[in-house]
Amino acid sequence: MAIQRSLLPEIRDHLYNREITIITGPRQVGKTTLMKQLKDELEKRGEKTLFLNLDYETDFFYFSSQEALINKIRLEIGKEGGYVFIDEIQRRQNAGLFLKGIYDLQLPYKLIVSGSGSLELKERIHESLVGRKRLFELLPVSFREYVDFNTSYKYSGNVEEFLGIETMKGKFLLEEYLNYGGYPRIVTTGNKEERLKEMHEIYQSYISRDIMNLLRVERPEAFTRLLNLLAVQSGYPLNFTELGTQSGLSYPTLKNYIWYAEKTFIIQVVLPFYKNSTKELTKAPVVYFYDPGLRNFSVGLFGNLRHPEQFGFLFQNLVFNILTEITRWTGFRINYYRTTDGTEVDFIINKGMDVIPVEVKFTSLKKPFIKRSLQSFINKYQPAEAWVINLSLNEEIKLNNTIVKVLPFYELWRQFQYS
């Protein structure tokens, strides 16, 4: 059974737009599979298509020049038009300018392009294709997609109700997801030993292809050691002096390597929240991982989480990923809050003029509980509402003039609404 990706309908709708459709994301998340699914759908409707993959030397030959590629397209699907799929575009030098030249010829061909999160694709291609492209990010399978797949899509559209009613099954799926993560080859493999082999291949492919070959990182062993340190320290403000000492990297190289890890969809960097430049606030960033399985693998815990304290951070990481997902098109920022005296709030949804503080607890609360740090933030900033995210309790109380919503994590998908 194939994994149904929630991004597919958005990309399908964009096929009718002349802009270049660009699908990016980390390696091994299913970009090629999704493109071939779109290709099959188009062919069933009688559309002409061409699929080229720059990982194949025979296909790479057609990208020696724009003229060579156009001649190949015309040969295969004619002059009347059609859909051209190009996989692994980051392997073509100056990919942005190459695609821009073809697009500006206004040929009757719709381009659907994919590539891993290399800097060429993620950064430079944007400059060349301003106003000519729409970027879609395909990430590891989300927990919602994971539940859908593992329940054979029986509750598709009603995942929240399923998790609220089938609490034991939901807890099992949550802990399994936090252990193994959402790379498709991991999701579709049931055997723990096979999952470990697959994750090892995913990890090594990332290091050898993105980090060594594409980014030309001179010290891949130091980069790997840094990822290990970030996995251990994720969720906490980074101490760059300590990271530099433990990784053996200079400060400039350390900053570059963290930037590489962010641009290749391994980590997300979260900045602190402050309305004024007050000295008592921690200024260091915090990192979270796109995929819990890859994080676990980097510290030798892949599939081996057993205790609640081990799940606590990963649950917080999951909530961050959900918040990132549901604020994607809002323009809101997600920050964290921490002062030097120990007052901390896990996340701040920064809406500009207003904020929503979010506290995360890996437990099934029996009654609403607001810890002192959250109370302190509410008293200081007086937000309209605050959230306490837990495993099961769904209640609402009021603190001063702030509505405090105690929410099960799965309610975030449908209760995140703004006026």
N, C-alpha and C positions, 0 to 999 in steps of 0.2 A: 504493500500500500504506500502510495506516494504521500509526502508531507505537503499539505496545502498551505502555501505561504500567504499571509494577509496582505503582502505588498502587491501580489499579482493583479488584483482588480485595478489598482491605481496605474500600474504600468500598461495594462491592457487598454485602459481609457486613453492613455497618452499616445498610443499607436496611430491615432487619427490626427495628431498634431505634427506639423512639419518639423518642429524642433527635433534635434537629435536626442534620442532616449539613451541616457547613460546609466548603467547599473553598476554600482561599485560596492565594495565591502571587503571583508577579510577573505582569505583563501578558504576554500572548502565549505562555503556556506550555501551552495546550491545555485550560483548565478548561471552557470552553463545549463543546468537542469531546467531552470525557469525559462531561459531563452528558448530552449528546444521545445518546451511546452507551448510557448507563444507561437513558435514556428509551426508546430503541428496544428494548432487552432486556425492559423491563417490559411494553411494549405487545405484544410477541410472546407474552408469557405471559398476555395478556388483561387486564392491569392498566390502570386508567384513569390518565392523566397529564395534566398541564398544564405548559407551559413559558412562562415570562415573563422578559423581559429589560429591565432598567431603562435600558438604553442607547436603547431605542425609546420615543419620546414616547407612542405609543399604549398601550404597556404601563405606562409610568410613571403614567398616569392612574389605574390601579387601586390605586395605593399612596398615594392621598390620605388614606386612613384604613384602619384595620383592618377596619371593616365593609365598605368598598368592595371590598377584596381578598377577603374571605370570600364576599361575594355573587358575585364573578366565579368563584371556585373552585367554588361550588355550581352555578352555571349551567353550567359546562363539564364537570365530572365527577360531579355529583350529590352527594347527601347521604350516600351509603354509604361513601365514602372513596376514597382514591387517593393519588397521588404528585404533589407540586407542586414544580417546579424553578424557582428564582428566580436569575437571573444578574445580576451587577453590583450586588449589594445595597448596596454602599458609597455608591451614588448617593442612597439614601434617608436623609434626616436622621434621627438617633437610631435607626439600624437595629436595634440591640440591643433597645431598649425596644419597638420596633414588633413584632419577632419574639416577644419574651417574652409580650406581651399575647395574641397568637394562640395560642402554645403552651399557655399556662395555661388556655385555654378547653377544652382536651382534645378538640378536634375530631378526626374520623377521617382526618386528612390528614397524611402524612409530608412534612416539608419538607426539601428538598435545596437548599442555598443556596451560591452562589459569589460571590467578589469579589476584586479585586486587593488588594495588600498596603497599603491605606491605613491610616492610624492609627485611623480609625473602626472598621474591620473587625478590625484586628490587636490593638487595645488596648481600646477602650471596649466593644466588643461582648462581650468576655469577662466584664466585670463584670455586665452585664445578664443573661447567659445561663448563669450558674454552675449546674451540675447539669442543664442543659437541652440541651447541645450536645456534639458531638464534632468537634474540629478536625482537618482533614487538609490538609497542605501539599503542593501540587503544584509542583514546581520544574522548572527546565530539564531536558531529557533527560539522564540520567546516562550515564557512559561505558558501563556495562553495557547499558543500553537502546539506546545508539547502536550498539554491536557487534551486538546482536540484530537491529536494524532493517537494518543494512548487510550482514548475512549472510542476509537473508530468513527469519529465525527458524529456520534449519536447525539451529543449535546451541543453541537455547533450553534453558536448564537446564544446559548444558555449556560456558558461555562461558569458564570457567577453562581447560578442556582445549583449547579452540580456540586461545586466546591462548598457551598453553604449547607447542602443536605448530606452529601456523601463525605462526611468529615474524615473518616478513616482512610478512604481511598485517596482523598485529596491530600492528606498528610503524607501518605506513602509517595505520591507523585511529586510533591514538593521536595521531600528529602532526596528522592532519586535525582530530580533535576538539579538541586543544589550540589549534589555529589558529582554528577557526570556532565552537566551543562547541555548546550543546545546545538552543537555542530551536527548537521544532518546524519553523517555517517555514524555518529555516536548514538543518536536518537533511534536509528533503525537497527542497531545492533543490540541484541539482548544479553549476550554473554559478557561478563565482566572482563575476562582475559582478552577477548577480542576488542572490547572497548578501549582497553589500555593500549593495545597495539595500534588501533586507529588514531588515538590521541597522540601517541608518540610520533606517528607519521605526519599528522597535522602540524605538530609543534616543530618537528625537524624541517618540514617543507617551508614553513614560515621563516625559520632562521636562515636556511640555505638560499631560498629564492628571493624573498623580500629584503632581508637584512644584509646578506652577503652579496648576492648578485646584482640586485637592483639599486640598493642604497650604498653599496660599496663600503659597508662598515668594516673598519680595519681590525677590530677586536671583537669578533662575534662571541667569544667566550665571556668577555666582560659584559656584553649586552645581555647574555643569558643570565649571568649572575645578578645583573641589575633587575631583570624581570622577577627573579626569585625574591630579591629584597623588597621590591614593590608589592609583590603578592603578600609577603609577611606584614608589611606596614600599611597596606591599603585600608582606607577608612580612617587613618590617622594623619594629622599634618606631617608633611615630609620634612625631615631634617637633612638638608643637603650636605652639611658637613659630615654627618654620620654616614650617609649614603656614599659619599665620595671616598671616605676611608675604607668602608667595607667592600666597595666595588673596585677600588683601585683606579677610579676615573677622576680626571680633573673636573673642576666645576663647569667649564664650558662644554666639555664632552658629555658630562652627565646630563646637562640641560638638553643637549642635542639628542641624546639617546632617548630621553623621556619624550621628547617631541616626536621622534621616529615611532616610538611605541604607540603614541596617540594617533598619529596620522595613518598608521597601518591597522587601526581598529583593534588594538589589544587593550588599551586602557583609555579611560576618560578622566581628564583632569578637572577637578572641581575647585573653584576659587572661594575664598571666604566672603561672607556677607558683612558689609558695614556701610552705613549711610554717611558717616563722617570718618575721617581718618584718625580714629581714636587709638591711642597707643596701647590700650589694654587688650585689643583684639589681636588674635593670632593671624598672621598674614600668609603663612605657608599654605600651599595647595594640598589637596587630598586627592588620591586616585582611587578609582573603581575599575573593575574589569568588565569588558563586554560579555565575557562568558565565564561562568563559575567553574566549568570543567577545566578550561585551560589554566585558570588561576590555581586550581587544586593540583593539577599536574606539575606545575612549576615548583611546588613546594612538597611534592611527594605524597599528597593526600587524595589523589584522584580515586574516587570510589570508596574512600576509607573514612569518611566523616561518620561519627557515631554519636557524639555527645552534643547536648544543646548549646554549650558554649562554642563549639566548632561551627554550628549552623548559624549562630547569631549574626556574625559579620556578613556571611553570604546572603542571609535573608535581607539584611540592610542593603547589600549590593543589588539584590533583586528588586527591592522597592525603588532604589535609585534608577534602575533600568526602566521600570514601569513609568516612573515620573518623567524620565527623558522621552519615552515613547509618546505619552499622552500630552506633553507640552510641545511636541515637535513643531507645529505650525503656529504657535501662539506668540512667539517672540519673547516669552518669559525665560528667565535664567534660573538655574538651580545652583544654589550656593550652600555652604554650611556655616555654622556659627560656633565660634569657640573663643573664650577669653582666656587670658593668662592665669586667672584665678580658678579655672576649671569649669566655668559655666559653659555648657555646650548644648546645641540643638542639632540633630542629625542633618536635616535639610531645611533650607529656606527657599520656597518658591517665590522668586522675586518678580513681581508684576509691575515694577516701576514705582507707582504711587502707593501700592499696597503689597503686603507680603503674606504668605501662609507658612508658618513654622510647622515642621513635620518631625515628629518623634517616632522611632521605630522600635518595636519590642517583639522578639521572637518568643511569644507566649500567648496562650489563650486567656486573655484577661477575663476575670469574673465580674468586675465592676470597673467603671472608669477610674483611671489613675493618671494624674498629671505630676510628673516629677518636678523637683524644685527648679531645675534649669529652665524648663519650658515655662513654668510660672513666672520666672524672672524675666524671660524674653517677652512674654505677654504683657507684664506690667510696664516694661520699658517702651515697647513699640505699639501696644494696643492694636493688634491686627483684628480685622473683622472676624476671622476664623482661624483655628489651628487644628491640626490633625494628629491623632495618636494612632499609628498603624500597628495592628496586632494580627493574630491568626484567626480570630473568630468573633470577638465581641463587636456589636454594632449598636452603639448608643450615642446620645448627644447630650452634652451638659453645657452650662454657661459659667464662665469665669470672668467676673467684672462685666465688660461689654463684649467679650469675645466668645463666640460659639466654638466649643471644642468638640470636634467630631471624632469619636472613637470608631475606627473603621477596620474591618477585615481587609487584608491587602488586596484581595481580588475585587473589592468594591471600587478600587481606584479607577478601574477601566470605565465605569459608567457614572460615577459620582463626581468626576472632575469636570465641572461645568462652570462657565463664567458668563456673567452678564455682559 
